[in-house]
Amino acid sequence: MPDSEARRAIGQAREWIRCLSVKHVMELAPADAMLALIGLWLGDITYVHKDSESLGVVANRLQQLLDDSDQDTVGSGHYDTRLLLISDSILRCCGQASARIEVLARELAADFEDLDSTPDDYLGESFLLSKRGLLPRHVTMPVDVSLEWKIGLGGISAQRTHVQNLCRQIEGATGFGTFPIETSRLGRVELEFRLSQVLLGSLHSYDIELAAAVLRSLVSIQARDSRSVREALRFLLLQQWRDGRFGFLSTEVRLLAGERSPVEPVARRVYLQSTVACMWAIAMMLRDDWIVHAVRLFTGTEQAA
């Protein structure tokens, strides 16, 4: 796949997020604002036409929402801790570090220091905290592939939550794809084989969010050029609307909305999640761009466009 095609897809997705953010900025919930912020940043690091104004608008909204939230809400598990820390890294690049997230980060770092080892699914948080200087160093752990894998006619599969946790482990063990995974060649080959099977299964069931997460994991373990990765990426690119969002998810939106009215807030969250997930996977395929900007962001040296 030509890099120009990937950049064009990300640029279109960024424009969809920009339009949504400008139009509905005051309606964005904290989780939506975090997703929009990350999506805009992904667009800025990979697309030629950068626009710091819309990034600043969403950054202001997220800062306002965090300021209006009490500290217990921010640190109670109500939000995804990893997304909070990544969002705060972007806020810092915009000159808007969040005092509430800083408190959460310090509390989380103190909790980790009291443990003998970091929980597997918090390796990403450990990495982010170490890059902020809140932990002395990031200790990578061997990725645990001993899931309850199921072997059937459709190939190898596992429960969705188990696959999500494995992907989170790989994010932490590779610093979000910025350094190689610490495993033997045989271990990496086994991991690539199993993830490739799960990737095909998630695409077959049209779980594009999970597919994008698995795709990121495969790129992180140096399987970027494998056939399954190339085919999955081609499939994801075909799921983009003309307006830039990813996923044909009207049925899922109706099921989630139920009897609620209006449906628009539900649709906004669903399409933000799928679009940012796909943008992230596509951005990681542009490996040189990704490593340069991700390292800068996580070490606090990335500059807003």
Backbone hydrogen bonds, N-H to C=O, Kabsch-Sander energy under -0.5 kcal/mol:
donor,donor_aa,acceptor,acceptor_aa,energy
5,E,2,P,-0.7
6,A,2,P,-1.5
7,R,3,D,-2.8
8,R,4,S,-2.1
9,A,5,E,-2.1
10,I,6,A,-2.3
11,G,7,R,-2.6
12,Q,8,R,-2.2
13,A,9,A,-2.1
14,R,10,I,-2.7
15,E,11,G,-1.9
16,W,12,Q,-1.8
17,I,13,A,-2.3
18,R,14,R,-2.8
19,C,15,E,-2.5
20,L,16,W,-2.4
21,S,17,I,-2.8
22,V,18,R,-2.5
23,K,19,C,-2.2
24,H,20,L,-2.5
25,V,21,S,-0.6
27,E,24,H,-1.9
28,L,24,H,-0.8
28,L,25,V,-0.9
33,A,29,A,-2.8
34,M,30,P,-2.3
35,L,31,A,-2.1
36,A,32,D,-2.9
37,L,33,A,-2.5
38,I,34,M,-2.3
39,G,35,L,-2.7
40,L,36,A,-2.6
41,W,37,L,-2.2
42,L,38,I,-2.6
43,G,39,G,-2.1
44,D,40,L,-2.2
45,I,41,W,-2.0
46,T,42,L,-0.8
46,T,43,G,-0.6
47,Y,43,G,-2.2
50,K,48,V,-0.9
55,L,51,D,-1.0
56,G,52,S,-2.3
57,V,53,E,-2.0
58,V,54,S,-2.1
59,A,55,L,-2.3
60,N,56,G,-2.4
61,R,57,V,-1.9
62,L,58,V,-2.8
63,Q,59,A,-2.4
64,Q,60,N,-2.3
65,L,61,R,-2.5
66,L,62,L,-2.6
67,D,63,Q,-2.4
68,D,64,Q,-1.9
69,S,65,L,-0.8
69,S,66,L,-0.5
73,T,70,D,-0.7
74,V,70,D,-1.7
75,G,71,Q,-2.2
76,S,73,T,-0.8
78,H,73,T,-0.6
81,T,79,Y,-0.6
84,L,80,D,-2.3
85,L,81,T,-2.3
86,I,82,R,-2.3
87,S,83,L,-2.9
88,D,84,L,-2.3
89,S,85,L,-1.7
90,I,86,I,-1.8
91,L,87,S,-2.7
92,R,88,D,-2.4
93,C,89,S,-1.4
94,C,90,I,-1.2
95,G,92,R,-1.5
96,Q,91,L,-3.2
99,A,97,A,-0.6
102,E,98,S,-1.9
103,V,99,A,-1.8
104,L,100,R,-2.0
105,A,101,I,-3.0
106,R,102,E,-2.3
107,E,103,V,-2.3
108,L,104,L,-2.7
109,A,105,A,-2.5
110,A,106,R,-2.1
111,D,107,E,-2.1
112,F,108,L,-2.3
113,E,109,A,-2.2
114,D,110,A,-1.0
114,D,111,D,-0.5
115,L,112,F,-1.5
122,Y,119,P,-2.3
123,L,120,D,-1.4
126,S,122,Y,-2.3
127,F,123,L,-2.3
128,L,124,G,-2.4
129,L,125,E,-2.7
130,S,126,S,-2.3
131,K,127,F,-1.9
132,R,128,L,-0.9
133,G,130,S,-1.2
134,L,129,L,-2.4
135,L,129,L,-0.8
139,V,137,R,-0.7
140,T,138,H,-0.8
145,V,143,V,-0.8
147,L,145,V,-2.1
149,W,147,L,-1.9
150,K,157,S,-3.4
152,G,150,K,-0.6
152,G,155,G,-2.1
155,G,152,G,-1.8
157,S,150,K,-2.3
163,V,159,Q,-2.3
164,Q,160,R,-2.6
165,N,161,T,-2.2
166,L,162,H,-2.1
167,C,163,V,-2.5
168,R,164,Q,-2.1
169,Q,165,N,-2.2
170,I,166,L,-2.3
171,E,167,C,-2.1
172,G,168,R,-2.0
173,A,169,Q,-2.9
174,T,170,I,-1.4
175,G,172,G,-0.8
176,F,171,E,-3.7
178,T,174,T,-1.6
179,F,174,T,-1.8
183,T,181,I,-1.2
188,R,184,S,-2.4
189,V,185,R,-2.3
190,E,186,L,-2.4
191,L,187,G,-2.3
192,E,188,R,-2.7
193,F,189,V,-2.4
194,R,190,E,-2.4
195,L,191,L,-2.6
196,S,192,E,-2.3
197,Q,193,F,-1.8
198,V,194,R,-2.2
199,L,195,L,-2.8
200,L,196,S,-2.1
201,G,197,Q,-2.0
202,S,198,V,-2.6
203,L,199,L,-2.0
204,H,200,L,-2.2
205,S,201,G,-1.9
206,Y,203,L,-1.1
207,D,202,S,-3.3
208,I,206,Y,-1.0
211,A,207,D,-2.5
212,A,208,I,-2.4
213,A,209,E,-1.9
214,V,210,L,-2.7
215,L,211,A,-2.5
216,R,212,A,-2.2
217,S,213,A,-1.9
218,L,214,V,-2.5
219,V,215,L,-2.2
220,S,216,R,-2.2
221,I,217,S,-1.3
222,Q,219,V,-1.5
223,A,218,L,-2.5
226,S,223,A,-1.8
230,R,226,S,-2.2
231,E,227,R,-2.8
232,A,228,S,-2.3
233,L,229,V,-2.5
234,R,230,R,-2.1
235,F,231,E,-2.1
236,L,232,A,-2.6
237,L,233,L,-2.3
238,L,234,R,-1.1
239,Q,236,L,-1.7
240,Q,237,L,-1.1
241,W,245,R,-3.1
244,G,241,W,-1.2
247,G,239,Q,-2.7
249,L,247,G,-1.0
253,V,249,L,-2.5
254,R,250,S,-2.2
255,L,251,T,-2.3
256,L,252,E,-2.5
257,A,253,V,-2.6
258,G,254,R,-2.2
260,R,257,A,-2.5
266,V,263,V,-0.7
267,A,263,V,-2.3
268,R,264,E,-2.8
269,R,265,P,-2.0
270,V,266,V,-2.6
271,Y,267,A,-2.6
272,L,268,R,-2.0
273,Q,269,R,-2.5
274,S,270,V,-2.2
275,T,271,Y,-2.4
276,V,272,L,-2.6
277,A,273,Q,-2.0
278,C,274,S,-2.1
279,M,275,T,-2.7
280,W,276,V,-2.5
281,A,277,A,-1.9
282,I,278,C,-2.6
283,A,279,M,-2.9
284,M,280,W,-1.9
285,M,281,A,-0.9
285,M,282,I,-0.6
286,L,282,I,-0.8
286,L,283,A,-0.8
287,R,285,M,-1.8
290,W,286,L,-2.5
291,I,287,R,-2.8
292,V,288,D,-2.1
293,H,289,D,-2.3
294,A,290,W,-3.1
295,V,291,I,-2.3
296,R,292,V,-1.8
297,L,293,H,-2.6
298,F,294,A,-2.8
299,T,295,V,-1.6
300,G,297,L,-1.2
301,T,296,R,-2.8
302,E,296,R,-1.7
304,A,93,C,-0.9
